[in-house]
Amino acid sequence: MRRQFLLAADDARIRLSISEAICRELRRVLHTKFAWSAEAVDEALLQLAGCTELVRPTETLDVITEDPEDNRVLECAAAAGSHFIVSGDRTSWTLASSVISESSRWPIS
């Protein structure tokens, strides 16, 4: 499913946004949790850069307390004017969903 989003973004059917903070977290997770080599991480981030829009969030949010780094995703979505957030991290988003759905800004997919 995630590959479908990347392909749709590459074809300009959808717009995917990313921030420098998300790139740093992705780099850390791919290297430490999944033991990717530095070269493999660099290649993945390069490919991601080719199909995403880099945004620079201007507001700091503190909605997700269980994993505060996930707040960077909300900040990115706010800066990009996103309609949806796509994430495989169910735990944090379940905790934040009531706050998010109250504002009706970002349905969780």
Secondary structure per residue as TSV (DSSP state, phi and psi in degrees):
chain	resnum	aa	ss	phi	psi
A	1	M	-	360.0	-44.9
A	2	R	H	-62.3	-36.3
A	3	R	H	-61.4	-35.1
A	4	Q	H	-60.9	-37.6
A	5	F	H	-65.9	-42.9
A	6	L	H	-64.1	-41.4
A	7	L	H	-65.3	-41.6
A	8	A	H	-64.2	-37.7
A	9	A	H	-69.3	-39.7
A	10	D	H	-62.8	-33.5
A	11	D	T	-86.8	3.3
A	12	A	T	63.5	26.9
A	13	R	S	-82.9	-25.7
A	14	I	S	-137.6	165.4
A	15	R	-	-114.3	123.0
A	16	L	E	-106.7	136.5
A	17	S	E	-117.3	150.3
A	18	I	E	-146.5	155.4
A	19	S	E	-121.0	166.4
A	20	E	H	-62.2	-36.6
A	21	A	H	-63.2	-39.7
A	22	I	H	-67.6	-40.1
A	23	C	H	-61.7	-42.0
A	24	R	H	-62.7	-43.7
A	25	E	H	-66.2	-40.4
A	26	L	H	-62.7	-43.0
A	27	R	H	-58.3	-47.3
A	28	R	H	-62.2	-47.0
A	29	V	H	-66.6	-44.9
A	30	L	H	-62.1	-37.6
A	31	H	H	-77.1	-47.8
A	32	T	H	-85.3	-43.9
A	33	K	T	-80.9	-37.4
A	34	F	S	-108.4	2.3
A	35	A	-	57.1	35.0
A	36	W	-	-72.2	146.4
A	37	S	-	-71.3	160.4
A	38	A	H	-59.2	-37.6
A	39	E	H	-66.3	-41.8
A	40	A	H	-65.7	-39.7
A	41	V	H	-65.2	-44.7
A	42	D	H	-58.5	-43.1
A	43	E	H	-64.5	-43.3
A	44	A	H	-62.6	-43.9
A	45	L	H	-68.0	-33.3
A	46	L	H	-65.5	-44.6
A	47	Q	H	-63.7	-41.0
A	48	L	H	-63.4	-39.8
A	49	A	H	-61.6	-29.2
A	50	G	T	-73.5	-15.7
A	51	C	T	-128.1	14.7
A	52	T	E	-127.2	162.0
A	53	E	E	-103.8	124.7
A	54	L	E	-81.2	122.4
A	55	V	E	-115.5	156.2
A	56	R	-	-119.2	96.2
A	57	P	-	-58.7	143.9
A	58	T	-	-112.4	-9.7
A	59	E	-	-117.0	148.9
A	60	T	-	-106.2	127.2
A	61	L	-	-112.3	150.9
A	62	D	-	-137.4	68.2
A	63	V	-	-101.6	-40.0
A	64	I	-	-98.5	108.9
A	65	T	S	-89.6	-28.0
A	66	E	S	-65.5	-39.7
A	67	D	S	-137.1	85.3
A	68	P	G	-54.7	-26.1
A	69	E	G	-62.0	-26.0
A	70	D	G	-66.9	-18.0
A	71	N	H	-63.5	-25.2
A	72	R	H	-63.8	-30.9
A	73	V	H	-67.2	-42.8
A	74	L	H	-63.5	-41.0
A	75	E	H	-62.4	-40.9
A	76	C	H	-63.9	-45.0
A	77	A	H	-61.7	-40.6
A	78	A	H	-65.2	-44.7
A	79	A	H	-65.2	-32.8
A	80	A	H	-86.3	-12.9
A	81	G	T	69.1	35.1
A	82	S	-	-66.7	150.1
A	83	H	S	-97.2	-24.4
A	84	F	-	-139.2	154.9
A	85	I	B	-120.2	128.8
A	86	V	-	-111.2	122.8
A	87	S	-	-149.9	146.8
A	88	G	S	-95.2	-0.1
A	89	D	-	-92.1	88.2
A	90	R	H	-66.0	-38.1
A	91	T	H	-60.4	-56.8
A	92	S	H	-63.2	-39.9
A	93	W	H	-72.7	-29.6
A	94	T	H	-63.7	-41.4
A	95	L	H	-66.4	-34.7
A	96	A	H	-88.8	-12.5
A	97	S	H	-61.1	-35.2
A	98	S	H	-67.1	-39.3
A	99	V	H	-66.5	-44.8
A	100	I	H	-67.4	-45.5
A	101	S	H	-68.9	-27.4
A	102	E	H	-63.4	-36.8
A	103	S	H	-83.7	-14.0
A	104	S	T	56.1	26.2
A	105	R	S	-82.2	-46.4
A	106	W	-	-136.6	104.2
A	107	P	-	-65.4	141.9
A	108	I	B	-88.7	127.1
A	109	S	-	-113.3	360.0
